[in-house]
Amino acid sequence: MIFYCFNLIVVFYITNGQQRNYNFFMPDLPSLYSSLSSSSSSNSIIRKTHSFTTRTFTKINLLGGPFNVKLYCNTNVNNNYTSVDVETEQSIHKLISIDIEQNDTLTIRMIENFNIPNKTNITLFIIYQQLNELQIDGMINIQCVNQIQTNIFRLQSRGSGSIKLKLNVNKLDAYLHSIGYVKLCGEVNDEAILKSLGVGDVECRNLLTKKIYVISSGIGNMYITAIDEINITLSGIGTVYYSEVNDEAILKSLGVGDVECRNLLTKKIYVISSGIGNMYITAIDEINITLSGIGTVYYSGPLKENINTGLGSISEIPNVLSSNNQQLINKDLD
């Protein structure tokens, strides 16, 4: 009878202890249910807003990551609201530093000495009024919700991830020393300068600009277009595709990659080839070629100047231009 009563008391305390999240045998340790509950709560996705009322910014500096960033321009002239919304796990919020520095730069970074798993999902929603400069350094994917509108826009990327931006600017200065896909579209009213030293393709076929200056010394292809003038210096491993130049094109190839412009409609073209890759060019009025490398320059159109001091060759491509209207058969890129 005594043994039976003892068992009954033990069962009662165990059951009651479990209901109160109490460990009967090891009271210093939390119950399993309590541990799971607190863990689930700390890892739940929370969205927090950081608004700026007294300070403004025209530059954004993104460091570390991993971040998924969405940019939104507040076009309401009667409302100067700017903010950063952070959406991530509850325990990650305290590891993210958000501050506006003295030079009007919004800096968002991960606090050092903390190892964040690459699979961690951190989404940033940045609302700004004016954006003149964007710097990226880290594991960051970024895209625009609406257009970036300003006079001169500077883009510097040393990160890894994709960049997709919509622009409506007068001048563009882009330095791309990154790993990943870059897509720029919209309008550049005056000129665009692109320097690509990284790994990945740069897609600018839907970026309408008058003049474009390209320096490609990375690994990857570039797709560009311009209305009046194109200047290309190629010293990397990759191909530059371009089209739609009405006035003049200047090409310098010093690397391994090819320059493909059979779909280019231009009046005059100047070519300097001292690399290994091949070049495919066309022009309506005038072609000038200086070859000192190993690659071959294939051309179609009136050849005005031909200087060959290298091991490569200069060869004409027949039947690329129509004899009736001197238009290209196909102006679209493959």
C-alpha positions in Angstrom: 0.0 0.0 0.0 2.8 2.4 0.9 4.6 1.5 -2.4 1.4 2.2 -4.3 0.9 5.6 -2.7 4.6 6.6 -3.4 4.1 5.8 -7.1 0.9 7.8 -7.2 2.7 10.8 -5.6 5.6 10.5 -8.2 3.2 10.4 -11.1 1.3 13.4 -9.8 4.5 15.6 -9.4 5.8 14.6 -12.8 2.5 15.4 -14.5 2.1 18.6 -12.6 5.7 19.6 -13.3 5.3 19.0 -17.0 2.2 21.2 -17.1 4.1 24.0 -15.4 7.1 23.4 -17.7 9.1 22.1 -14.8 11.7 19.3 -14.9 11.0 17.1 -11.8 14.2 15.1 -12.0 16.6 18.0 -13.0 15.0 21.2 -11.8 17.9 23.4 -12.9 17.2 22.6 -16.6 14.2 24.0 -18.5 11.7 21.7 -19.9 11.8 20.5 -23.6 8.6 22.4 -24.3 10.0 25.6 -22.9 13.2 25.3 -25.0 11.3 24.8 -28.2 9.0 27.6 -27.5 11.7 30.2 -26.8 13.7 29.0 -29.8 10.8 29.3 -32.1 10.0 32.8 -30.8 13.6 34.0 -31.3 13.8 32.7 -34.9 10.4 34.2 -36.0 10.6 36.7 -38.8 10.1 40.3 -37.5 9.9 43.5 -39.5 11.3 46.6 -37.8 11.3 50.2 -39.2 14.1 52.7 -38.8 12.8 56.1 -39.8 14.9 59.3 -40.2 13.3 62.6 -39.2 16.3 65.0 -38.6 19.0 63.6 -40.9 19.0 62.9 -44.6 21.1 60.9 -47.0 22.0 61.0 -50.7 24.4 58.0 -50.6 24.0 54.4 -49.6 26.8 52.1 -48.4 26.0 48.4 -48.0 28.6 46.2 -46.2 28.7 42.6 -45.3 25.4 40.8 -45.7 23.8 38.6 -46.7 21.3 41.3 -47.7 18.4 41.3 -50.2 17.8 45.0 -50.9 14.9 46.8 -52.5 15.2 50.5 -53.3 12.2 52.8 -53.5 12.3 56.5 -54.4 9.8 58.7 -52.5 8.7 61.0 -55.2 6.2 62.9 -53.1 7.6 66.5 -52.9 5.3 67.3 -49.9 6.6 64.4 -47.9 10.3 63.9 -47.1 9.9 60.5 -45.4 12.9 58.2 -45.6 13.4 54.9 -43.8 14.9 51.5 -43.7 12.7 48.5 -43.0 14.6 45.3 -41.9 12.8 42.0 -42.2 14.7 39.0 -40.6 14.8 36.7 -37.6 14.3 38.3 -34.2 17.8 37.3 -33.1 19.5 38.8 -36.2 18.2 42.4 -35.8 20.7 43.3 -33.1 23.5 42.3 -35.4 22.7 44.9 -38.1 24.0 48.5 -37.8 22.1 51.3 -39.5 23.5 54.8 -39.3 23.7 58.1 -41.3 27.3 59.3 -41.4 28.6 62.8 -41.7 29.0 62.8 -45.5 25.2 62.1 -46.0 25.8 58.4 -46.3 23.4 55.8 -45.1 25.6 52.9 -44.0 24.1 49.5 -43.3 26.5 46.8 -42.1 26.7 43.6 -40.1 28.4 44.0 -36.8 31.9 42.4 -36.9 32.9 39.2 -35.2 29.6 37.5 -35.8 29.3 34.6 -38.2 26.0 34.8 -40.0 25.0 31.7 -42.0 24.8 32.3 -45.8 21.2 31.0 -45.8 20.1 33.7 -43.4 17.3 35.8 -45.0 17.7 39.5 -44.4 15.6 41.8 -46.5 16.1 45.6 -46.5 13.5 48.0 -47.8 15.1 51.4 -48.3 13.0 54.5 -49.0 15.0 57.5 -50.1 14.3 60.9 -51.6 17.5 61.4 -53.7 20.3 58.9 -54.4 23.6 60.0 -56.0 25.9 57.2 -55.0 25.5 53.5 -54.2 28.4 51.4 -52.8 28.1 47.6 -52.4 30.6 45.4 -50.7 29.4 42.0 -49.5 26.9 39.2 -50.3 24.2 41.5 -51.5 21.3 41.3 -54.1 19.8 44.6 -54.9 17.0 45.9 -57.2 14.9 49.0 -57.8 11.2 49.3 -57.3 11.1 52.5 -59.3 13.7 54.6 -61.2 16.7 56.3 -59.7 16.5 59.9 -60.8 19.4 62.3 -60.3 22.0 64.3 -62.2 25.1 62.2 -61.8 24.8 58.6 -60.4 27.8 56.7 -59.2 27.8 52.9 -58.7 30.6 51.0 -57.0 30.3 47.3 -56.5 32.9 44.9 -54.9 30.3 42.4 -53.7 28.8 39.2 -54.8 25.2 39.0 -55.9 22.9 40.4 -58.6 22.4 44.1 -59.3 19.2 45.3 -61.2 18.8 49.1 -61.4 16.4 51.3 -63.3 18.0 54.7 -64.1 16.9 58.1 -65.3 20.1 60.2 -65.0 22.3 62.6 -66.9 25.6 60.8 -66.3 26.5 57.3 -65.1 29.8 56.3 -63.6 29.9 52.6 -62.7 32.8 50.7 -61.3 32.1 46.9 -61.2 34.6 44.8 -59.4 32.1 42.2 -58.3 31.0 38.6 -58.8 27.5 38.3 -60.2 25.0 39.5 -62.8 24.5 43.2 -63.4 21.6 44.6 -65.3 21.1 48.4 -65.9 18.1 49.8 -67.8 16.5 53.1 -68.4 18.0 56.4 -69.7 21.3 58.1 -69.4 20.8 61.5 -71.1 24.5 62.4 -71.7 27.2 59.7 -71.2 27.8 56.5 -69.3 31.2 55.1 -68.1 31.4 51.4 -67.3 34.4 49.7 -65.8 34.1 46.0 -65.4 36.8 44.1 -63.6 34.8 41.4 -62.0 33.3 38.0 -62.9 29.8 38.0 -64.5 27.8 39.5 -67.3 26.9 43.1 -67.6 23.5 43.7 -69.4 22.9 47.2 -70.7 21.0 46.6 -73.9 18.0 48.4 -72.5 20.0 51.3 -71.2 19.5 54.2 -73.6 22.5 56.6 -73.7 24.1 59.0 -76.2 27.7 58.1 -75.4 29.2 55.1 -73.6 32.8 54.4 -72.5 33.6 50.8 -71.6 36.6 49.3 -70.0 36.3 45.5 -69.7 39.1 43.7 -68.0 37.2 41.0 -66.2 35.7 37.7 -67.0 32.2 37.9 -68.5 30.3 39.4 -71.4 29.0 42.9 -71.8 26.0 44.0 -73.8 25.8 47.7 -74.5 24.2 50.2 -76.8 24.5 53.9 -77.5 23.0 56.5 -79.9 26.0 58.6 -80.9 29.3 57.2 -79.7 30.8 54.0 -78.2 34.4 53.7 -76.9 35.5 50.2 -75.8 38.8 49.0 -74.3 38.8 45.2 -73.9 41.6 43.6 -72.0 39.8 40.8 -70.2 38.3 37.4 -71.0 34.9 37.9 -72.4 33.0 39.3 -75.3 31.6 42.8 -75.7 28.3 42.9 -77.8 27.0 46.3 -78.9 24.7 47.9 -81.4 22.9 51.1 -82.4 25.6 53.8 -82.9 24.7 56.4 -85.5 27.9 58.5 -85.4 31.2 56.9 -84.3 32.7 53.9 -82.6 36.2 53.5 -81.1 37.3 50.0 -80.2 40.5 48.9 -78.4 41.1 45.2 -77.9 44.0 44.2 -75.7 42.8 41.0 -74.2 41.6 37.5 -74.9 37.9 38.1 -75.5 36.0 38.9 -78.7 34.3 42.1 -79.7 31.1 41.4 -81.6 29.5 44.3 -83.5 28.2 42.8 -86.7 24.8 44.1 -85.6 26.2 47.6 -85.2 24.9 50.5 -87.4 27.4 53.3 -87.3 29.0 55.7 -89.8 32.6 55.6 -88.7 34.6 53.0 -86.7 38.2 53.1 -85.4 39.7 49.8 -84.3 43.0 49.1 -82.4 43.5 45.4 -81.9 46.6 44.2 -80.0 45.1 41.2 -78.2 44.3 37.6 -78.9 40.6 37.8 -79.5 38.7 38.4 -82.7 36.8 41.5 -83.7 33.7 41.6 -85.9 32.8 45.1 -87.2 30.7 47.0 -89.7 30.4 50.6 -90.8 28.5 52.6 -93.4 31.0 55.3 -94.3 34.5 54.6 -92.9 36.5 51.8 -91.3 40.0 52.3 -89.8 41.9 49.3 -88.5 45.3 49.1 -86.7 46.2 45.5 -85.9 49.3 44.5 -83.8 48.0 41.4 -82.1 47.2 37.8 -82.9 43.5 37.9 -83.4 41.6 38.5 -86.6 39.6 41.6 -87.5 36.6 40.8 -89.7 35.0 43.9 -91.2 32.2 44.9 -93.6 32.1 48.3 -95.2 34.5 50.8 -96.8 38.0 50.2 -95.5 39.8 53.6 -95.4 42.9 52.7 -93.3 44.6 49.3 -92.8 47.7 48.9 -90.7 48.8 45.4 -89.8 52.0 44.9 -87.8 50.9 41.8 -85.9 50.5 38.1 -86.5 46.7 38.4 -87.0 44.8 39.1 -90.1 42.3 41.5 -91.5 39.5 39.9 -93.5 36.4 41.3 -95.2 33.0 39.8 -94.4 30.9 39.7 -97.6 27.2 40.4 -97.9 26.6 41.8 -94.5 25.3 45.2 -95.6 22.4 45.6 -98.1 23.5 47.3 -101.3 20.2 49.2 -101.6 20.0 51.1 -98.3 23.2 50.2 -96.5 21.2 49.0 -93.5 22.2 46.0 -91.4 20.2 42.8 -92.1 19.7 42.2 -88.4 20.2 44.9 -85.8 19.1 42.8 -82.9 21.5 40.9 -80.7 21.4 37.2 -80.8 
